[in-house]
Amino acid sequence: MPVGDASFDPRNYLGLGQADFVPTQLVDTTFLETAWDDWLSDFDDMGRAQLAIGRLPVRTSAEADTIIAKLVQYGQTSGPWQQKALLVADNQDGQETPDEADFAGMSIDVEALVPPQVQVKHIVLGQNRNTTRAELLRQLNSGQLVVNYVGQGSVDVYGLHNGPRLPLVVTLSCLNGFFHDVYIESLAEAWLKAPHGGAIAVWASSGLTAAKGQATLDQALITELFSGEGLTLGLAIQRAKATVRPLDLRRTWILFCDPTLRIR
């Protein structure tokens, strides 16, 4: 498990400081050059790790202490929030995405894979952004076992105070895992490093990919996580990635966490 941040400017040509503690592989994808962490154990160059990989993208010892404390506390925390899943879908705002993705439909497909003992809450981002945002934050701060988002993505946003009730966050969107940026902190990093809550783990993409392929990947991961086998996150992700063919999908989704963690 790499403990340390990476950078698309490893030699600090931009003069913004050294941040390439554990290098990532920069690869050309369909739309941009971006980070691929699984290269560390992709021994046959098929875009899949043979050993489970996860990264703690920290730059300081204080950041490392924050995340490690969360991991230790997670194994000692229990509550009704561990029987809840929040499924969030973006709104098309009357416009279809280039690959005609139905984000709300994709979220419903995921619900069918969640076992009945887990209480599912759906949120579709609608026209009333203020109301939707308030409900989203209320649900997040109440605690969730899993938060699954499908929709349009960007590099950063958010802010949470959910204390020890830390979810696995699965983001099926673009660029939420663009952690090697030297200018801003990615959403995945912000979730992981949040001092008063955030996430125990984030699975997010460092690149740009089509939504339909993301849906297949999403469903595969949720199936593995709730299979009853008690899989580690790393193994569940390995299995999920084995179900999709496009290299961009297999390469750009990155686990930000200890890959030996099991969600509870």
N, C-alpha and C positions, 0 to 999 in steps of 0.2 A: 504494500500500500504506500504510494508516494505521499509523504508529508511535506508539503511545501508548494508554493505557487509556481506557475510557469508564465512565460511572456512571449509575445510575438516579436519582441525586441531584446533578444538574449544578450546582445553585446552593448546594450544601453546607448545606441546611437542617438536616440531622442533626448537623452539627458534627463530622464524622469526617474532614474534610480534603478538599481539592480533588483529584479524581482523573479529571476529565472532560477529558482532554487532546485527544482526537479523538472528538467525539461520535458516538454511534450513534443510529439511529432507533428509538424505542420504539413498538411496534405492538401492537394488540389481536389476540390469537390466540384460538382456541376456549377455552383454559383459563386464560390469563393474559396480562398485558402483558409483552413481553420485547424483547430486542435483535434488530435486523435490520440487518446491515452492508451487504448487497448494495444497499440503497437508494442508496448513493453513486453507482452506475452503472446503476440500474434506470430507464432513460429512458422506458419505455412502461408502467410500473406493472403489470407482469405477474409480479412476484415473482422475477425472474431478472436477474442482473447482465449488462449488455452488455459490460462490461470486467471481467476477472478481478479479484476482490477478496480480499485476505488481510490479517490484522491481527496486529501484534506488540503484545500488551496490556501494555505496560510502564509503570511509574510512576517509575522511576529510571534514571539513566544506567548504573548497574551492571547492572540487569536487561537493558537494551538490549545492553550489551557481552556478556553471557552468551549471549544468543540469536544475536547476529550472529557471535560466535566459533564457535558450533555450525554455522551456515550455511556459514561459510568452510571449516571443518574437514571438513564432510560431503562436499564436492566433492573432498577430498584423501584420503579414507579408503576402503579396500576390504577385503573379506574374505568368508569363506564365509557369514557371517551375512546377506549380501545375497541369498542364495538360500533364505531361510527366511521362512515366514509363520506367525504364531500366531493361531489362530481361537479365541476365547473366547466361550462361551455361558453365560448365566445359567441357574440352575435354578429351576423353578417351585415347588419345595418341595411338590409334590402339589396345587398350586392353579393353575388356568388364569388368565391375565391377562384383563382385561375384553374384549379383542378376540381371545381364544383364540389367542394367539401361541405358536408352537412354537419357542423360541429355539434349541434344539439342531438342529432341522430347518433353520432359517434359516442356521445356521452351515455345515451340510453343503452347502446350496445355493450358498454363497459358494465353498466348496472346488472345486466343479465349474468355476468360472470362473478358477481360478489355473492358470497353465501348468505342465506336468509337471516342468519343470526346477527349480521352486520346491518345496522340502520343506515340507510342511504339518504342523503340530502342532495337535491339538484339545485343548481343556480345557473340560470342563463343570463348572461350580461345583456340587458335590454336598453331601452331608450332612456329610462330614468337612472342615470349613472349614480346619482347620490344615494338613492334608495338601495340600489343593488350593491354598491360598495359597502354601505353600512351593514347589510345583511351578510355579505361575504366576510367582513371582519368579525362580526359577531360569531359566525360559525367557526371561523378559524381560531378565534381566541377561546372558544368553549372547549377546544381539543378535538382532534381527529386522528384515527389510526392512519388513514391514507387520504391525501388530497390529490385528485386527478384533474388536470386542466387540459382541455383541447381547444385550440383556436390560434389566433394570430399572436405572435410573440415579439418581444423586443429584448434588449440586453438587460435593462434594469427596471425597477420599481418595487413597492411594497413597504410594510412596517407592521410588526406584530408584537403582541404582549400576551402570548399564550402559555407562559411559564414552562413547567415541566411536561406539559401535554403536547409532545412533539410528534408531528406526523412525518411519514414518508411522503414527499412531494414528487409527483410524476407530472412533468410538463411536456405535453405533446404539442409543441410549437417550435418556433425558430429562435435561435440565438440566446435562449435563457441560460445556456451553459457556456457562453463565450467568455470563459474565465481568464483567458490569457490576454485580455485587453489591458493596455497600460494606462488608459485614460479614466475608465470608470470601472466600478465593481459590478459584476454580473448578478442577475437575479438569483442564480443558484448559490453564489457566494454569500449574498445578503441573507438568504434564508438560513444558511448553515451557521453564519457568524453572529446572527442576531443575539444580543446579550440577554434579552428578557423573553425569549421564546424562539420563534422561527421553526426550523425543521431539524429532525434527527438525521435525515438523508434527503438528497435531491437527485433525481435522474433527469437530465436535461440535455438538449442538443447544443453543440457549439456551432452548428451550421444552419443551412437553409435546405429544407426538403419538402416534398409534396405531402399534403395532409392524408391522402388515402393510404400511403405506405406507413405513415405514423399510426394510423388507426390499427393496422395489423400488428404493429409492434406493441402498442398499448394493450390490446386485448391479450396478446401472448404473455406479457408480463403479469397482468392481473390474474390470469389463469394460473400461472406458476405460483404466485404469491399465496393464493387461496386454494392451492391443491391439497392441502392437508399434510404435505410432506415435511413442513417445517424448514423449508429451504433458506439458506442464507441469501441475502440480497444479491451477492455476486453470482451465485449459481443460478438464481432465478433469471437474472439478466442474461447470463450466457445462454440459457435455454431459449429465452425470448428472441435474442438476436439470431439464433439458428433458424428461426421461422421466416426470416425475410431475406430476399436476395440482393436488393440494391446496396452497393458498398457504402454509399453516402449514409444510409440509415444505420448500418452496422458500425461505421466508424465514428460518427459524430455524437451519438448518445453516450454521455459520460456519467458515471456514478460518483457523486460527491459524498463520500462516507467511507467507513470501514466496510469492505465487502463481506466480512464475516458476520455482520449484524443480521439478526433475525427480527422482523417486525413482530410486535407482541399484541 
